């Protein structure tokens, strides 16, 4: 497996990994989620593995449907920025996205990383506080 397919290797892969987490937590199959969101299960499979970019409307809709509390929508601007950087650099953005010629994933700015981590930590703290008081 190419290192580019690991969830930590790119924001697109990380987004897919989190989408899969929320889908599984909700007890839905890719087929069921696809039907609810209006996507073919094979498309969602490719989004979950990082082989396809998530469509622009998917994060907010999936957040609401899966009860992800805005996590996917919070990640979306970072994923879109990664996609735009790859387009500007002339790299493939579709099926070939993780080929040998793709090069390293563009790095988000420090402010973007801090914003995403702050949001995720606040969410985790809130969940723990709700669960354990």
C-alpha positions in Angstrom: 0.0 0.0 0.0 1.3 3.4 -0.9 2.0 5.7 2.1 -0.2 8.3 0.4 -3.3 6.1 1.2 -2.7 6.2 5.0 -5.3 8.5 6.7 -2.5 10.8 8.0 -0.9 11.2 4.6 -3.4 13.7 3.3 -6.4 15.7 4.4 -8.5 13.9 1.7 -7.7 10.5 3.2 -8.2 11.8 6.7 -11.7 13.1 5.7 -12.6 9.7 4.3 -11.3 8.0 7.4 -13.6 10.2 9.6 -16.5 9.7 7.2 -16.1 6.0 7.6 -15.9 6.3 11.4 -19.2 8.3 11.6 -20.9 6.0 9.1 -19.9 2.9 11.1 -20.8 4.5 14.4 -24.3 5.2 13.0 -24.6 1.5 12.0 -25.0 2.3 8.3 -23.5 0.5 5.3 -22.0 2.4 2.4 -25.1 1.4 0.4 -27.5 2.8 3.0 -25.6 6.0 3.5 -25.3 6.4 -0.3 -29.1 6.0 -0.7 -29.7 8.6 2.1 -27.3 11.1 0.5 -28.0 10.4 -3.1 -24.6 8.8 -4.0 -23.7 5.4 -5.3 -22.1 3.2 -2.6 -19.0 2.8 -4.9 -18.5 6.6 -4.9 -18.7 6.7 -1.1 -16.2 3.8 -0.9 -13.7 5.8 -2.9 -14.3 8.9 -0.8 -13.7 6.9 2.3 -10.4 5.5 1.0 -9.2 8.8 -0.3 -9.4 7.8 -3.9 -12.0 10.5 -4.7 -12.5 14.0 -3.4 -15.7 14.4 -1.4 -18.3 16.4 -3.2 -18.9 19.9 -1.8 -22.3 19.2 -0.5 -21.4 15.9 1.2 -19.7 17.2 4.5 -22.6 19.2 5.8 -25.2 16.7 4.8 -23.3 13.8 6.2 -22.7 15.7 9.4 -26.4 16.2 9.9 -27.3 12.6 8.9 -24.6 10.9 10.9 -24.7 13.2 14.0 -21.0 14.2 13.5 -21.6 17.6 15.1 -20.0 19.5 12.3 -16.7 17.6 12.2 -16.8 16.8 8.5 -17.9 20.4 7.6 -15.0 21.7 9.7 -12.6 19.6 7.7 -14.0 20.5 4.3 -12.2 23.8 3.8 -8.9 22.1 4.5 -9.7 19.3 2.0 -10.8 21.8 -0.6 -7.6 23.8 -0.1 -5.6 20.6 -0.6 -7.5 19.9 -3.8 -7.0 23.4 -5.2 -3.3 23.3 -4.4 -2.9 20.0 -6.3 -4.8 21.5 -9.3 -2.5 24.6 -9.2 0.5 22.3 -9.1 -0.8 20.3 -12.1 -1.2 17.1 -10.1 -4.0 14.6 -10.8 -7.1 15.1 -8.7 -9.2 12.2 -9.7 -8.5 8.5 -9.7 -4.8 9.0 -10.3 -4.5 11.3 -7.3 -2.3 8.8 -5.4 -0.1 7.6 -8.2 3.7 7.8 -8.0 3.7 11.2 -9.7 1.5 12.8 -7.2 4.4 13.9 -5.0 3.9 14.9 -1.3 0.6 16.2 -0.2 0.4 20.0 0.3 0.7 21.1 3.9 -2.1 23.1 5.5 -1.1 26.4 7.2 -0.4 26.3 10.9 -3.5 28.4 11.5 -5.7 25.8 9.6 -4.2 22.9 11.6 -4.6 24.7 14.9 -8.2 25.6 14.0 -9.1 22.0 13.1 -7.3 20.6 16.2 -9.0 23.1 18.5 -12.4 22.2 17.1 -11.8 18.5 17.4 -10.5 18.8 21.0 -13.4 21.0 22.0 -15.7 18.4 20.6 -14.0 15.5 22.4 -14.0 17.4 25.7 -17.7 18.2 25.2 -18.5 14.5 24.5 -16.5 13.4 27.6 -18.2 16.0 29.8 -21.6 14.9 28.5 -20.8 11.2 29.0 -19.1 11.5 32.4 -20.3 14.8 33.8 
